[in-house]
Amino acid sequence: MIQARQKIVAILGSTKKTSSNKHILEHISRTYRDLIELDIYNRIDRLPHFNPDIDNDHAPWEVKNLREKIRSANGVIICTPEYVFSLPGSLKNAIDWNVSTTLFSHKPVAIIVASASGKIALESLLTIMTTIESEIAKDSSLLIQGVKGKIGKNGEIIDKKTINQIDVVVQSLLQSILFSRKDS
C-alpha cells in the first residue's frame, strides 16, 4: 500500500460551475483524502488560445501556472464531459499548451469521461494523451455514460457501480505512481 499522500492535479474539462465532472473530482478528493492531495484545476477557461508564437519563456502566467501544477504532481486526472462528440475546446486548448513540453511524458495519468455518451471523447483523449507519452494504465480510464442519472441533487454520486469504477481508476493511478517511482 502507498504510504505517503500523493500529489495529484485534476484537470476539470468542464467550465460549468456545477458540472457532473466537478462532482466526480470532489468525490475523489473526499474519498481519498488520506491517500492523495487533489488539486482541482478549474481554470481552463482562463487560458488564452494556444499560440505557438508565445509558447516560450514568456508564455502567459496562466499557462505557466498550469504547467507548474503538472510538473510538480505525482500524477494527473483528467475528468471531462463530451461536447458534440468531441472534447471540450477549452480542454483541448489546455492540452495543446503542454504539447511542446515533456511534462506529460511518462507521467501517470487517469482519464474519466462523464457525459451522456462520451465514447468518442474518451477515444480521442486516450489517443492524444498516449501521443504525448502519458502513462495510462489499463484500469486508469473510465467512461461514465448517462452521468446525470448517477449524481444526486447535492452532487453526491448515487450509483454504486460508478463509485466502484471510480475506485478502480484511482487505485490504478496510485499503483502507476508507485511503479513509476520505483523506475526513477
Rosetta blueprint (number, residue, H / E / L):
1 M L
2 I L
3 Q L
4 A L
5 R L
6 Q E
7 K E
8 I E
9 V E
10 A E
11 I E
12 L E
13 G L
14 S L
15 T L
16 K L
17 K L
18 T L
19 S L
20 S H
21 N H
22 K H
23 H H
24 I H
25 L H
26 E H
27 H H
28 I H
29 S H
30 R H
31 T H
32 Y L
33 R L
34 D L
35 L L
36 I E
37 E E
38 L E
39 D E
40 I E
41 Y E
42 N L
43 R L
44 I H
45 D H
46 R H
47 L L
48 P L
49 H L
50 F L
51 N L
52 P H
53 D H
54 I H
55 D L
56 N L
57 D L
58 H L
59 A L
60 P L
61 W H
62 E H
63 V H
64 K H
65 N H
66 L H
67 R H
68 E H
69 K H
70 I H
71 R H
72 S H
73 A L
74 N L
75 G E
76 V E
77 I E
78 I E
79 C E
80 T E
81 P L
82 E L
83 Y E
84 V L
85 F L
86 S E
87 L L
88 P L
89 G H
90 S H
91 L H
92 K H
93 N H
94 A H
95 I H
96 D H
97 W L
98 N L
99 V L
100 S L
101 T L
102 T L
103 L L
104 F L
105 S L
106 H L
107 K L
108 P E
109 V E
110 A E
111 I E
112 I E
113 V E
114 A E
115 S E
116 A L
117 S L
118 G L
119 K H
120 I H
121 A H
122 L H
123 E H
124 S H
125 L H
126 L H
127 T H
128 I H
129 M H
130 T H
131 T H
132 I L
133 E L
134 S L
135 E E
136 I L
137 A L
138 K L
139 D L
140 S L
141 S E
142 L E
143 L E
144 I E
145 Q E
146 G L
147 V H
148 K H
149 G H
150 K H
151 I E
152 G L
153 K L
154 N L
155 G L
156 E L
157 I E
158 I L
159 D L
160 K H
161 K H
162 T H
163 I H
164 N H
165 Q H
166 I H
167 D H
168 V H
169 V H
170 V H
171 Q H
172 S H
173 L H
174 L H
175 Q H
176 S H
177 I H
178 L H
179 F H
180 S H
181 R H
182 K H
183 D H
184 S L
